[in-house]
Amino acid sequence: MKKKLVKIKQCMEKNSETGWNQWLAGIIDGDGYLAISKDGYAYLEITMDINDEIALSQIKRKLGGTVTPRSGSKSIRFRIKNKAGMVNCINCINGEIRNSIRIEQFQKVCHHLQIPYIPAKPLTLDNGYTAGLFDADGTITICVNKSSAKDSIRSGIEGKIARLCYSRDYHQLTLKITNKYKENVSIFKHLFEIGEICCDNSRKTGPIYHWYFRSYSDVFQFLQYLKKHPLRSAKKNRLFLLNLYFSLKKRKAHLADYESIQFKNWKNFCKKWFSIVEN
């Protein structure tokens, strides 16, 4: 019986480590950069919002390296360049890199370190990669489509709270993953069989593509996936509010009388939503 429990524990630990490695690959595909320096050493950099320090600190604990704030910006960078650490990192994510740009970088580093490159297998819902890429390139937003003249000119967080609070039915929750290349987001539409792909041509730097979804059923399906493969960035804080959002919407709290308890609950939700820093 004791041997059986030990085997179960070892299996669980292995699955947890595999899921973490897959999440790391998603983070690197989204916010990472792999290269060979002029001095001949391979290195990895991951740059994220300053509020995601907890995610980068977790990577540092696992791989070594450094985490430092970037001067003049609200971002923070993880960097590792020692050979042993890089070999460990490459072995962790080999077979999980999918971003078309990152694959080329990864292959060069594999060749430099004399590690055989393993191409990624088709993505499945049992893989933690999507959670990592959402931590890097995903967003959870509620956009207000209509507001009063008074609320529209209010600035700062208070203005955002007021516009959402009194938007009535003129707001839209959206979850999305963004990338410069369509193939890098199309895989998620095929995997989850939800949402849509759209192209944004408004940027001077060129078009970007979004995989996005909005309905309760689509969001619920994504949340079920994240129960097994949790987010580790600051985005998880807004994720925790989604069930409350749909509960309030179902009770039509956002449409209730301004003096009612229901509307006060909606107002409190709006305050909580914007108390979480966006990134």
The 8 nearest C-alpha neighbors of each residue, nearest first, counted from 0:
[[1, 3, 2, 4, 5, 6, 7, 8],
 [0, 2, 4, 3, 5, 6, 7, 8],
 [3, 1, 5, 4, 0, 6, 7, 8],
 [2, 4, 0, 6, 1, 5, 7, 8],
 [5, 3, 7, 1, 6, 2, 8, 0],
 [4, 6, 2, 8, 3, 7, 9, 1],
 [7, 5, 9, 3, 4, 8, 10, 2],
 [8, 6, 4, 10, 5, 9, 11, 3],
 [9, 7, 5, 11, 6, 10, 4, 12],
 [10, 8, 6, 12, 11, 7, 5, 13],
 [9, 11, 7, 13, 8, 12, 6, 14],
 [12, 10, 8, 14, 13, 9, 15, 7],
 [11, 13, 15, 9, 10, 14, 16, 8],
 [14, 12, 16, 10, 15, 11, 17, 9],
 [13, 15, 17, 11, 16, 12, 18, 10],
 [14, 16, 12, 18, 13, 17, 11, 19],
 [17, 15, 19, 13, 18, 14, 12, 20],
 [18, 16, 14, 20, 19, 15, 13, 21],
 [17, 19, 127, 21, 15, 16, 20, 14],
 [20, 18, 22, 16, 21, 17, 23, 15],
 [21, 19, 23, 17, 22, 91, 18, 92],
 [20, 22, 128, 127, 24, 18, 23, 19],
 [21, 23, 131, 128, 127, 19, 25, 20],
 [24, 22, 20, 26, 25, 21, 131, 19],
 [23, 25, 21, 27, 92, 22, 26, 96],
 [26, 24, 131, 132, 128, 28, 22, 23],
 [25, 27, 131, 23, 132, 29, 135, 24],
 [28, 26, 31, 24, 29, 30, 25, 23],
 [29, 27, 25, 98, 26, 31, 101, 24],
 [28, 30, 135, 26, 27, 132, 136, 31],
 [31, 29, 27, 45, 135, 46, 26, 28],
 [30, 32, 27, 45, 44, 28, 29, 46],
 [31, 33, 44, 43, 45, 34, 27, 30],
 [34, 32, 43, 104, 42, 105, 44, 31],
 [35, 33, 42, 41, 104, 36, 108, 32],
 [34, 36, 41, 40, 39, 42, 37, 108],
 [35, 37, 39, 38, 40, 41, 34, 42],
 [38, 36, 39, 35, 40, 41, 34, 42],
 [39, 37, 36, 40, 35, 41, 42, 80],
 [40, 38, 36, 37, 35, 41, 111, 42],
 [39, 41, 36, 35, 38, 42, 80, 82],
 [42, 40, 35, 34, 80, 108, 36, 39],
 [41, 43, 80, 79, 34, 33, 35, 40],
 [42, 44, 33, 79, 78, 32, 80, 34],
 [45, 43, 78, 32, 31, 77, 46, 33],
 [44, 46, 31, 77, 30, 76, 32, 27],
 [45, 47, 76, 75, 30, 77, 44, 31],
 [48, 46, 74, 75, 51, 49, 76, 45],
 [47, 49, 74, 50, 51, 75, 73, 278],
 [48, 50, 74, 75, 51, 73, 52, 47],
 [51, 49, 48, 52, 233, 278, 53, 276],
 [52, 50, 232, 53, 49, 48, 233, 54],
 [51, 53, 55, 54, 50, 49, 56, 75],
 [52, 54, 56, 51, 55, 57, 232, 231],
 [55, 53, 57, 232, 52, 56, 51, 231],
 [54, 56, 58, 52, 57, 53, 77, 59],
 [57, 55, 59, 53, 58, 54, 52, 60],
 [56, 58, 60, 54, 55, 59, 53, 61],
 [59, 57, 55, 61, 56, 60, 62, 54],
 [58, 60, 63, 56, 62, 57, 61, 64],
 [61, 59, 57, 58, 63, 62, 56, 64],
 [62, 60, 58, 59, 63, 57, 56, 88],
 [63, 61, 59, 60, 58, 84, 64, 88],
 [62, 64, 59, 60, 61, 84, 65, 79],
 [65, 63, 79, 78, 59, 62, 77, 66],
 [64, 66, 78, 77, 67, 79, 59, 63],
 [67, 65, 77, 76, 78, 56, 55, 75],
 [66, 68, 76, 75, 69, 65, 77, 78],
 [69, 67, 75, 76, 74, 70, 66, 49],
 [70, 68, 75, 74, 72, 71, 67, 76],
 [69, 71, 72, 68, 73, 74, 75, 67],
 [70, 72, 69, 73, 74, 68, 75, 49],
 [73, 71, 74, 70, 69, 68, 75, 49],
 [74, 72, 49, 48, 75, 71, 69, 68],
 [75, 73, 48, 49, 72, 47, 69, 68],
 [74, 76, 68, 49, 69, 47, 46, 67],
 [75, 77, 46, 67, 66, 45, 68, 78],
 [76, 78, 66, 45, 44, 65, 55, 46],
 [79, 77, 44, 65, 64, 43, 76, 66],
 [78, 80, 64, 43, 42, 81, 65, 44],
 [79, 81, 42, 41, 82, 85, 43, 78],
 [82, 80, 84, 83, 85, 79, 42, 40],
 [81, 83, 85, 84, 86, 80, 41, 40],
 [84, 82, 86, 85, 81, 87, 88, 80],
 [83, 85, 87, 82, 81, 86, 62, 88],
 [84, 86, 88, 82, 87, 83, 89, 81],
 [87, 85, 83, 89, 88, 84, 82, 90],
 [86, 88, 84, 90, 85, 89, 83, 91],
 [87, 89, 85, 91, 90, 86, 84, 92],
 [90, 88, 86, 91, 92, 87, 93, 85],
 [89, 91, 87, 93, 88, 92, 86, 114],
 [92, 90, 88, 89, 20, 93, 87, 21],
 [91, 93, 24, 95, 89, 90, 20, 94],
 [94, 92, 90, 95, 89, 117, 91, 116],
 [93, 95, 119, 117, 118, 96, 92, 120],
 [94, 96, 119, 92, 93, 24, 97, 21],
 [97, 95, 24, 119, 94, 102, 98, 28],
 [96, 98, 99, 95, 119, 102, 28, 101],
 [97, 99, 101, 28, 100, 183, 102, 96],
 [98, 100, 102, 101, 97, 103, 183, 180],
 [101, 99, 98, 102, 103, 104, 28, 97],
 [100, 102, 104, 98, 103, 99, 105, 28],
 [103, 101, 105, 99, 104, 100, 98, 106],
 [102, 104, 106, 101, 105, 100, 107, 99],
 [105, 103, 101, 107, 102, 33, 106, 34],
 [104, 106, 102, 108, 107, 103, 101, 109],
 [107, 105, 109, 103, 108, 104, 102, 110],
 [106, 108, 110, 104, 105, 109, 111, 103],
 [107, 109, 111, 105, 110, 106, 112, 41],
 [110, 108, 114, 106, 112, 111, 107, 113],
 [109, 111, 113, 107, 108, 112, 106, 114],
 [112, 110, 108, 109, 113, 107, 41, 114],
 [111, 113, 109, 110, 114, 108, 86, 41],
 [114, 112, 110, 111, 109, 115, 108, 116],
 [113, 115, 109, 112, 110, 116, 111, 86],
 [116, 114, 109, 117, 113, 110, 106, 93],
 [115, 117, 109, 106, 114, 118, 93, 94],
 [116, 118, 94, 93, 115, 119, 95, 96],
 [119, 117, 94, 116, 120, 95, 96, 93],
 [118, 120, 94, 95, 96, 97, 117, 121],
 [119, 121, 122, 118, 94, 95, 123, 117],
 [122, 120, 123, 119, 186, 190, 97, 95],
 [121, 123, 120, 126, 124, 190, 186, 119],
 [124, 122, 125, 126, 121, 190, 127, 120],
 [123, 125, 126, 224, 122, 190, 191, 127],
 [126, 124, 123, 127, 227, 224, 228, 122],
 [125, 127, 124, 123, 128, 18, 21, 122],
 [128, 126, 22, 21, 18, 228, 130, 129],
 [127, 129, 22, 21, 25, 131, 130, 126],
 [130, 128, 132, 131, 127, 133, 25, 22],
 [131, 129, 133, 128, 132, 127, 230, 22],
 [132, 130, 25, 22, 26, 134, 128, 129],
 [131, 133, 25, 135, 129, 26, 134, 29],
 [134, 132, 137, 130, 136, 135, 131, 129],
 [133, 135, 131, 132, 232, 137, 136, 130],
 [134, 136, 132, 29, 133, 26, 30, 137],
 [137, 135, 133, 176, 29, 132, 177, 134],
 [136, 138, 133, 176, 175, 134, 135, 177],
 [137, 139, 175, 174, 140, 176, 136, 133],
 [140, 138, 174, 173, 175, 137, 237, 141],
 [141, 139, 173, 172, 142, 138, 174, 171],
 [140, 142, 172, 171, 173, 170, 143, 139],
 [141, 143, 171, 170, 140, 144, 172, 173],
 [144, 142, 170, 145, 169, 163, 171, 166],
 [145, 143, 169, 170, 142, 146, 171, 166],
 [144, 146, 169, 143, 166, 147, 170, 162],
 [147, 145, 166, 162, 151, 150, 148, 144],
 [146, 148, 150, 149, 151, 145, 162, 166],
 [149, 147, 151, 150, 146, 152, 153, 145],
 [148, 150, 147, 151, 152, 153, 146, 162],
 [149, 151, 147, 153, 152, 148, 162, 146],
 [150, 152, 148, 149, 153, 146, 147, 162],
 [153, 151, 150, 149, 154, 148, 158, 147],
 [154, 152, 158, 150, 151, 149, 155, 157],
 [155, 153, 158, 152, 157, 156, 159, 151],
 [156, 154, 158, 157, 159, 153, 160, 152],
 [155, 157, 159, 158, 160, 273, 154, 274],
 [158, 156, 160, 159, 155, 161, 154, 153],
 [157, 159, 153, 154, 161, 156, 155, 160],
 [160, 158, 156, 162, 157, 161, 163, 155],
 [159, 161, 157, 163, 158, 162, 269, 164],
 [160, 162, 164, 158, 159, 163, 165, 157],
 [163, 161, 159, 160, 164, 165, 150, 166],
 [164, 162, 166, 160, 161, 165, 143, 159],
 [163, 165, 161, 162, 266, 166, 160, 269],
 [166, 164, 167, 163, 162, 161, 146, 253],
 [167, 165, 163, 169, 164, 162, 146, 168],
 [166, 168, 254, 165, 253, 169, 164, 170],
 [169, 167, 170, 166, 254, 253, 171, 165],
 [170, 168, 144, 166, 145, 167, 143, 171],
 [171, 169, 143, 142, 144, 168, 166, 141],
 [170, 172, 142, 141, 173, 143, 169, 213],
 [173, 171, 141, 140, 213, 142, 170, 174],
 [174, 172, 213, 140, 139, 212, 141, 171],
 [175, 173, 139, 211, 212, 138, 213, 140],
 [176, 174, 211, 210, 137, 138, 209, 173],
 [175, 177, 137, 210, 136, 209, 133, 138],
 [178, 176, 209, 208, 136, 175, 137, 210],
 [177, 179, 208, 180, 207, 183, 184, 209],
 [180, 178, 207, 208, 206, 181, 177, 183],
 [179, 181, 178, 182, 183, 208, 207, 184],
 [180, 182, 183, 184, 208, 185, 179, 178],
 [183, 181, 185, 184, 180, 186, 99, 98],
 [182, 184, 181, 180, 185, 98, 186, 178],
 [185, 183, 186, 182, 181, 187, 210, 178],
 [186, 184, 182, 188, 187, 183, 181, 189],
 [185, 187, 189, 184, 188, 190, 183, 182],
 [188, 186, 190, 189, 185, 184, 191, 210],
 [189, 187, 192, 185, 190, 191, 186, 193],
 [188, 190, 192, 186, 187, 191, 185, 193],
 [189, 191, 187, 188, 192, 186, 123, 122],
 [190, 192, 193, 188, 189, 187, 124, 221],
 [193, 191, 189, 188, 190, 194, 187, 217],
 [194, 192, 191, 188, 217, 212, 195, 189],
 [195, 193, 212, 211, 188, 210, 192, 217],
 [194, 196, 211, 210, 212, 197, 188, 193],
 [197, 195, 210, 209, 211, 208, 185, 198],
 [198, 196, 209, 208, 195, 199, 210, 211],
 [197, 199, 208, 207, 200, 209, 206, 196],
 [198, 200, 207, 206, 201, 208, 197, 202],
 [201, 199, 206, 202, 198, 205, 207, 203],
 [202, 200, 199, 203, 206, 205, 207, 204],
 [203, 201, 204, 205, 200, 206, 199, 207],
 [204, 202, 205, 201, 200, 206, 207, 199],
 [203, 205, 202, 206, 201, 207, 200, 179],
 [206, 204, 203, 202, 200, 207, 201, 179],
 [207, 205, 200, 199, 202, 198, 179, 208],
 [208, 206, 179, 199, 178, 198, 205, 180],
 [207, 209, 198, 178, 181, 177, 197, 179],
 [210, 208, 177, 197, 196, 176, 211, 175],
 [209, 211, 196, 176, 175, 195, 184, 177],
 [212, 210, 175, 194, 174, 195, 209, 196],
 [211, 213, 194, 174, 173, 217, 214, 195],
 [214, 212, 173, 172, 174, 218, 217, 215],
 [215, 213, 217, 216, 218, 212, 172, 219],
 [214, 216, 218, 217, 219, 213, 245, 220],
 [217, 215, 219, 214, 218, 220, 213, 221],
 [218, 216, 220, 214, 219, 215, 193, 221],
 [217, 219, 221, 215, 220, 216, 222, 214],
 [218, 220, 222, 216, 217, 221, 215, 223],
 [221, 219, 223, 217, 218, 222, 216, 224],
 [220, 222, 218, 224, 223, 219, 217, 225],
 [223, 221, 225, 219, 224, 220, 218, 226],
 [224, 222, 220, 226, 221, 225, 219, 227],
 [223, 225, 221, 222, 226, 227, 228, 220],
 [226, 224, 228, 229, 222, 227, 223, 221],
 [227, 225, 223, 224, 228, 229, 222, 221],
 [226, 228, 225, 224, 229, 223, 125, 127],
 [227, 229, 225, 127, 226, 130, 224, 230],
 [230, 228, 225, 226, 227, 231, 130, 235],
 [229, 231, 235, 130, 232, 134, 228, 225],
 [230, 232, 54, 229, 235, 233, 134, 53],
 [233, 231, 51, 234, 54, 134, 230, 235],
 [232, 234, 235, 51, 236, 50, 231, 278],
 [235, 233, 232, 236, 237, 238, 134, 230],
 [234, 236, 238, 233, 237, 230, 232, 239],
 [237, 235, 234, 238, 239, 233, 275, 240],
 [238, 236, 240, 239, 235, 234, 272, 241],
 [237, 239, 235, 240, 236, 241, 234, 139],
 [238, 240, 237, 236, 241, 235, 242, 243],
 [241, 239, 237, 243, 238, 242, 244, 236],
 [242, 240, 244, 243, 238, 239, 245, 237],
 [241, 243, 245, 244, 240, 246, 239, 238],
 [244, 242, 246, 240, 241, 245, 247, 268],
 [243, 245, 241, 247, 242, 246, 248, 240],
 [246, 244, 248, 242, 247, 243, 249, 241],
 [245, 247, 243, 249, 248, 244, 242, 250],
 [248, 246, 250, 252, 244, 249, 245, 251],
 [247, 249, 251, 245, 250, 246, 252, 244],
 [248, 250, 246, 251, 247, 245, 252, 244],
 [249, 251, 247, 248, 252, 246, 261, 253],
 [252, 250, 248, 253, 254, 249, 247, 255],
 [251, 253, 261, 255, 262, 247, 254, 250],
 [252, 254, 251, 167, 255, 265, 262, 248],
 [255, 253, 252, 251, 167, 256, 168, 262],
 [254, 256, 252, 262, 253, 257, 261, 251],
 [257, 255, 259, 258, 262, 254, 261, 252],
 [256, 258, 259, 262, 255, 263, 254, 260],
 [259, 257, 256, 260, 262, 263, 255, 261],
 [260, 258, 256, 261, 262, 257, 263, 255],
 [261, 259, 263, 262, 264, 258, 257, 252],
 [260, 262, 252, 264, 259, 263, 255, 265],
 [261, 263, 265, 252, 264, 255, 259, 260],
 [262, 264, 266, 260, 265, 261, 267, 259],
 [265, 263, 267, 261, 262, 266, 260, 268],
 [266, 264, 262, 268, 263, 267, 252, 253],
 [265, 267, 263, 269, 268, 264, 164, 262],
 [268, 266, 264, 270, 265, 269, 263, 271],
 [267, 269, 265, 271, 266, 270, 272, 264],
 [270, 268, 272, 266, 267, 271, 160, 164],
 [269, 271, 267, 268, 272, 273, 160, 274],
 [270, 272, 274, 268, 269, 273, 267, 275],
 [273, 271, 269, 270, 274, 275, 268, 237],
 [272, 274, 275, 270, 271, 269, 160, 156],
 [273, 275, 271, 272, 270, 276, 156, 269],
 [276, 274, 273, 272, 277, 271, 237, 236],
 [275, 277, 274, 278, 273, 50, 233, 272],
 [278, 276, 275, 273, 234, 233, 140, 138],
 [277, 48, 276, 50, 234, 138, 233, 51]]
